[in-house]
Amino acid sequence: MASVNLVTLIDTLPASDLKQMAFSSGYEHDVFVSYSTVDDQQKWVTRLVRQLKIRLAAWLGRSDSFDVWWDRKDLDVAQKLETEIGGTLSETATLVVVLSQAYVASSWCKDELKFFLDAVGNREMPDRRIYVVDLGNLNLDDRPEELHDFVGFNFWETDEIDTRRTLGFPTPDLEKDREFCLVVDDLARKISDRLKELRKTPEPTTVNVRNLNSNETSDAPLSKNGEKTLTVFLAEATDDLEEHRNEVVQYLDQANFRVVPSEAYPTDFEKCQAAISADLATTEGSVFAQLLGPLPGRKLTGVKETRRLMSLQCEAAEAAGMKIVQWRDLT
């Protein structure tokens, strides 16, 4: 299993108040890349983001001075995390739209675009925060109405019969596809200029989380001294993922988060259920995070039907109405 992205875990915690990672003031993320997974089947978007990060580092001066959020894979294998997406977009300074036929056919992408526009509507330069990566397979009239006024960056060229071809298709070679890299560099330069402007214009740091399919909003709770307080329910993992869970625990501990459970749950079903309930009582308003792998997890005793600890923890968190973040190993 690939290493767990600890930074991504922290970013999804609704009440975290860690050291600002974004270059632009008042945000957790500088760039959110909105795309359809159809366009990344052969890693076109993956290469785009990789080169974009390289060029942003060059234009901003450091590779660790900005944050790009784009990994949709975690969302696709977990439950529909509308609240987490909404929270992330609320905390993002700019949006990169990988525009294509697949994009306009995706309800996820439409929701992301709408929510971002709503989130920046009352902020500085609301009409100068979206960057369109045009793959060339969509006519102007077929674009979402919200994107009609954006010229965009043309990641396509025409052949001898005037047919559009996406640059670097199907998989860009960052050493050979010069035109692709030149357009990425132009995109990175424009984004870096905007981030520098936003850095000079501090935004409110209150995190407002909204469900994409709801009008309900909620602000992260603050303690008296202005610091957010949070206990994280990091589910007990299977043996093959225990090392990864320990890494997450150490990271959260360094960030001054309290993590439960602090010790292994009992094997007896009723005792285990009671222990989980006790931990849930201390995590109100928090998040449930879980690492999932190929193993089914520990079987509980004391019940006739087969019950396993992995599913019991998640079921209890769902029943408690907690926000759920899951990482799954599909290998």
C-alpha positions as CSV (number, residue, x, y, z in Angstrom):
1,M,0.0,0.0,0.0
2,A,1.3,3.4,-0.8
3,S,2.2,5.7,2.1
4,V,-0.8,7.4,3.6
5,N,-0.8,11.1,2.7
6,L,-0.7,12.6,6.2
7,V,-1.1,16.1,4.9
8,T,-4.3,15.2,3.1
9,L,-5.6,13.6,6.3
10,I,-5.0,16.8,8.2
11,D,-6.5,19.0,5.5
12,T,-9.8,17.0,5.7
13,L,-10.2,17.5,9.4
14,P,-13.0,20.1,9.7
15,A,-11.7,21.9,12.7
16,S,-7.9,21.8,12.3
17,D,-5.9,24.9,12.7
18,L,-2.4,23.8,11.7
19,K,0.3,26.0,10.3
20,Q,-0.9,27.5,7.0
21,M,0.5,25.5,4.1
22,A,-1.0,27.6,1.3
23,F,1.0,30.4,-0.3
24,S,-2.1,32.7,-0.5
25,S,-3.2,34.2,2.8
26,G,-6.2,32.7,4.6
27,Y,-6.5,29.4,2.7
28,E,-5.5,25.8,3.3
29,H,-5.1,25.1,-0.5
30,D,-3.9,27.3,-3.3
31,V,-5.2,25.2,-6.2
32,F,-8.0,22.7,-6.5
33,V,-7.9,20.7,-9.8
34,S,-11.4,19.7,-10.9
35,Y,-11.4,17.0,-13.5
36,S,-13.1,13.8,-14.7
37,T,-11.4,10.5,-13.9
38,V,-12.1,9.6,-17.5
39,D,-9.5,12.1,-18.7
40,D,-6.9,10.5,-16.4
41,Q,-7.3,6.9,-17.5
42,Q,-3.9,7.1,-19.2
43,K,-2.4,9.6,-16.6
44,W,-2.9,12.7,-18.7
45,V,-4.1,14.7,-15.7
46,T,-1.5,13.1,-13.4
47,R,1.3,14.4,-15.7
48,L,-0.4,17.8,-16.0
49,V,-0.5,18.2,-12.2
50,R,3.0,16.9,-11.8
51,Q,4.4,19.5,-14.3
52,L,2.2,22.2,-12.8
53,K,3.6,21.7,-9.4
54,I,7.2,21.8,-10.8
55,R,6.5,25.1,-12.6
56,L,4.6,26.6,-9.7
57,A,7.6,25.9,-7.5
58,A,9.8,27.7,-10.0
59,W,7.5,30.8,-10.2
60,L,6.9,30.9,-6.4
61,G,10.5,30.1,-5.4
62,R,9.9,26.9,-3.3
63,S,8.3,23.6,-3.7
64,D,6.9,23.5,-0.2
65,S,5.4,27.0,-0.2
66,F,2.1,26.1,-1.9
67,D,-0.6,23.4,-1.8
68,V,-2.4,21.7,-4.8
69,W,-5.4,19.5,-4.0
70,W,-6.5,17.2,-6.8
71,D,-6.6,13.5,-5.7
72,R,-10.1,12.3,-6.6
73,K,-9.2,8.6,-6.1
74,D,-9.7,8.6,-2.4
75,L,-13.2,10.1,-2.9
76,D,-14.2,7.6,-5.5
77,V,-13.4,4.5,-3.3
78,A,-14.9,5.9,-0.2
79,Q,-18.4,7.0,0.6
80,K,-19.6,10.2,-1.2
81,L,-17.8,12.8,0.8
82,E,-19.8,15.9,-0.3
83,T,-19.0,17.7,3.0
84,E,-15.3,17.1,2.7
85,I,-15.3,18.4,-0.9
86,G,-17.3,21.4,0.1
87,G,-14.9,22.2,2.9
88,T,-11.9,21.8,0.7
89,L,-13.3,24.1,-2.0
90,S,-14.2,26.7,0.7
91,E,-10.5,26.7,1.7
92,T,-9.1,26.9,-1.8
93,A,-7.9,30.1,-3.5
94,T,-8.1,29.1,-7.2
95,L,-9.7,26.4,-9.3
96,V,-8.2,24.6,-12.3
97,V,-10.9,23.1,-14.6
98,V,-9.8,20.3,-16.9
99,L,-12.5,21.0,-19.5
100,S,-13.6,18.1,-21.8
101,Q,-16.6,16.1,-22.9
102,A,-16.1,14.0,-19.8
103,Y,-16.1,17.0,-17.5
104,V,-19.5,18.3,-18.6
105,A,-20.9,14.8,-18.3
106,S,-19.7,14.5,-14.6
107,S,-22.1,15.5,-11.9
108,W,-19.1,15.7,-9.5
109,C,-17.4,18.2,-11.7
110,K,-20.5,20.4,-12.0
111,D,-21.0,20.4,-8.3
112,E,-17.4,21.4,-7.7
113,L,-17.6,24.3,-10.2
114,K,-20.8,25.5,-8.7
115,F,-19.6,25.3,-5.1
116,F,-16.3,27.1,-5.9
117,L,-18.2,29.9,-7.6
118,D,-20.5,30.2,-4.6
119,A,-17.5,30.1,-2.2
120,V,-15.5,32.9,-3.9
121,G,-18.5,35.1,-4.8
122,N,-18.0,37.5,-1.9
123,R,-14.2,37.5,-2.0
124,E,-11.5,39.5,-3.8
125,M,-11.3,39.0,-7.6
126,P,-14.0,36.3,-7.7
127,D,-13.9,36.3,-11.6
128,R,-10.2,35.9,-11.7
129,R,-9.7,32.6,-9.8
130,I,-10.7,30.0,-12.4
131,Y,-8.2,28.6,-15.0
132,V,-9.6,26.5,-17.8
133,V,-7.4,23.7,-19.2
134,D,-9.1,23.1,-22.6
135,L,-8.5,19.6,-24.0
136,G,-10.0,20.6,-27.3
137,N,-12.8,18.0,-27.6
138,L,-15.6,20.4,-26.5
139,N,-17.2,23.1,-28.6
140,L,-17.6,26.6,-27.0
141,D,-21.4,26.3,-27.1
142,D,-21.2,23.1,-25.1
143,R,-19.3,24.6,-22.3
144,P,-21.0,25.1,-18.9
145,E,-22.5,28.6,-18.9
146,E,-20.3,29.6,-16.0
147,L,-17.2,29.1,-18.2
148,H,-18.3,30.9,-21.3
149,D,-16.3,34.0,-20.5
150,F,-13.0,32.2,-19.8
151,V,-10.6,32.1,-22.7
152,G,-8.6,29.3,-21.1
153,F,-5.4,27.6,-22.0
154,N,-5.4,25.6,-25.2
155,F,-3.9,22.2,-24.6
156,W,-4.6,21.2,-28.2
157,E,-3.4,21.7,-31.7
158,T,-4.8,21.1,-35.1
159,D,-3.5,18.6,-37.6
160,E,-3.3,18.8,-41.4
161,I,-7.0,18.2,-41.8
162,D,-7.9,20.8,-39.1
163,T,-8.8,18.2,-36.5
164,R,-8.0,19.1,-32.9
165,R,-5.5,16.9,-31.1
166,T,-4.9,17.1,-27.3
167,L,-1.3,18.0,-26.5
168,G,0.6,15.0,-25.1
169,F,-2.2,12.6,-25.8
170,P,-2.6,9.9,-24.5
171,T,0.2,10.3,-21.9
172,P,2.4,13.4,-21.9
173,D,6.1,12.8,-22.0
174,L,7.5,15.7,-19.9
175,E,10.9,15.4,-21.6
176,K,9.6,15.4,-25.2
177,D,6.2,17.1,-25.4
178,R,7.6,20.7,-25.5
179,E,4.3,22.4,-26.5
180,F,2.5,20.7,-23.6
181,C,5.2,21.9,-21.1
182,L,5.1,25.4,-22.5
183,V,1.4,25.7,-22.0
184,V,1.7,24.3,-18.4
185,D,4.4,26.9,-17.7
186,D,2.1,29.7,-18.9
187,L,-0.7,28.3,-16.7
188,A,1.6,28.1,-13.7
189,R,2.9,31.6,-14.2
190,K,-0.6,33.0,-14.4
191,I,-1.7,31.1,-11.2
192,S,1.5,32.2,-9.4
193,D,0.7,35.9,-10.2
194,R,-2.8,35.5,-8.8
195,L,-1.6,33.8,-5.7
196,K,0.9,36.6,-5.1
197,E,-2.0,39.1,-5.4
198,L,-4.1,37.1,-3.0
199,R,-1.2,36.8,-0.6
200,K,-1.3,40.6,-0.3
201,T,-5.0,40.5,0.4
202,P,-5.7,38.5,3.6
203,E,-9.0,36.6,3.6
204,P,-11.0,35.6,6.6
205,T,-9.6,32.4,8.1
206,T,-13.0,31.0,9.4
207,V,-13.6,27.7,7.7
208,N,-17.1,27.3,6.5
209,V,-18.1,23.7,5.6
210,R,-21.2,23.1,3.4
211,N,-22.6,20.0,1.9
212,L,-22.7,20.3,-1.9
213,N,-26.3,19.0,-1.9
214,S,-27.5,21.2,0.9
215,N,-27.8,24.8,2.0
216,E,-26.7,24.0,5.5
217,T,-23.5,25.5,6.8
218,S,-21.4,25.2,10.0
219,D,-18.4,26.9,11.3
220,A,-15.6,25.0,13.1
221,P,-15.8,25.4,16.9
222,L,-13.2,27.7,18.5
223,S,-11.9,27.5,22.0
224,K,-11.6,30.6,24.2
225,N,-8.0,31.3,23.1
226,G,-9.0,31.1,19.4
227,E,-7.5,27.7,18.8
228,K,-9.7,24.9,17.4
229,T,-10.0,21.8,19.5
230,L,-10.5,18.3,18.0
231,T,-10.3,14.7,18.9
232,V,-9.8,12.4,15.9
233,F,-11.4,8.9,15.8
234,L,-8.7,7.0,13.9
235,A,-10.2,3.5,13.5
236,E,-8.2,0.5,14.6
237,A,-6.6,-1.0,11.5
238,T,-5.9,-4.5,10.3
239,D,-2.4,-5.9,11.0
240,D,-1.1,-5.1,7.5
241,L,-1.9,-1.4,7.9
242,E,-0.9,-1.0,11.6
243,E,2.4,0.6,10.7
244,H,0.7,3.2,8.5
245,R,-1.8,3.9,11.3
246,N,1.0,4.4,13.7
247,E,2.5,7.0,11.3
248,V,-0.8,8.9,11.2
249,V,-1.0,8.8,15.0
250,Q,2.5,10.2,15.4
251,Y,1.7,13.0,12.9
252,L,-1.6,13.9,14.6
253,D,0.1,13.8,18.0
254,Q,2.8,16.3,16.8
255,A,0.0,18.5,15.6
256,N,-1.6,18.5,19.1
257,F,-4.6,16.3,18.2
258,R,-6.0,13.7,20.6
259,V,-6.5,10.3,18.9
260,V,-8.8,7.5,19.9
261,P,-8.8,4.6,20.3
262,S,-5.6,4.7,22.4
263,E,-5.5,0.9,22.8
264,A,-6.8,-2.2,21.1
265,Y,-10.5,-2.9,21.4
266,P,-11.8,-6.1,23.2
267,T,-12.5,-9.1,21.0
268,D,-15.9,-9.7,22.7
269,F,-18.6,-8.0,20.6
270,E,-20.6,-6.3,23.4
271,K,-17.5,-5.1,25.2
272,C,-16.0,-3.8,21.9
273,Q,-19.3,-2.0,21.1
274,A,-19.3,-0.4,24.5
275,A,-15.7,0.8,24.1
276,I,-16.4,2.2,20.7
277,S,-19.4,4.1,22.1
278,A,-17.3,5.5,24.9
279,D,-14.8,6.8,22.4
280,L,-17.5,8.2,20.1
281,A,-18.8,10.2,23.1
282,T,-15.5,12.1,23.2
283,T,-15.4,12.9,19.5
284,E,-18.5,14.9,18.9
285,G,-18.2,17.2,15.9
286,S,-15.0,15.5,14.9
287,V,-14.0,13.2,12.0
288,F,-13.8,9.4,11.7
289,A,-10.7,8.3,9.6
290,Q,-10.1,4.8,8.5
291,L,-7.4,2.9,6.6
292,L,-8.8,0.0,4.6
293,G,-6.8,-2.8,2.9
294,P,-7.5,-6.3,1.4
295,L,-7.8,-8.0,4.8
296,P,-11.3,-8.3,6.4
297,G,-10.1,-7.5,9.9
298,R,-10.5,-9.0,13.3
299,K,-13.5,-11.3,13.9
300,L,-15.5,-10.5,17.0
301,T,-16.7,-13.2,19.5
302,G,-19.9,-13.5,21.5
303,V,-22.3,-13.3,18.6
304,K,-23.8,-15.9,16.3
305,E,-23.4,-14.0,13.0
306,T,-19.9,-13.0,11.8
307,R,-19.1,-9.4,12.9
308,R,-15.8,-7.8,12.3
309,L,-14.2,-4.8,14.0
310,M,-13.5,-2.8,10.8
311,S,-17.1,-2.6,9.8
312,L,-18.4,-2.2,13.4
313,Q,-16.3,1.0,13.9
314,C,-17.5,2.5,10.7
315,E,-21.1,1.6,11.3
316,A,-20.9,3.2,14.8
317,A,-19.4,6.4,13.3
318,E,-22.2,6.6,10.6
319,A,-24.9,6.2,13.3
320,A,-23.3,9.0,15.3
321,G,-23.4,11.3,12.2
322,M,-19.6,11.7,12.0
323,K,-17.8,12.9,8.9
324,I,-16.0,9.9,7.4
325,V,-12.7,9.8,5.6
326,Q,-11.4,6.5,4.2
327,W,-8.3,5.5,2.4
328,R,-8.4,2.1,0.6
329,D,-5.7,0.0,-0.8
330,L,-7.0,-1.4,-4.2
331,T,-3.8,-3.4,-5.0
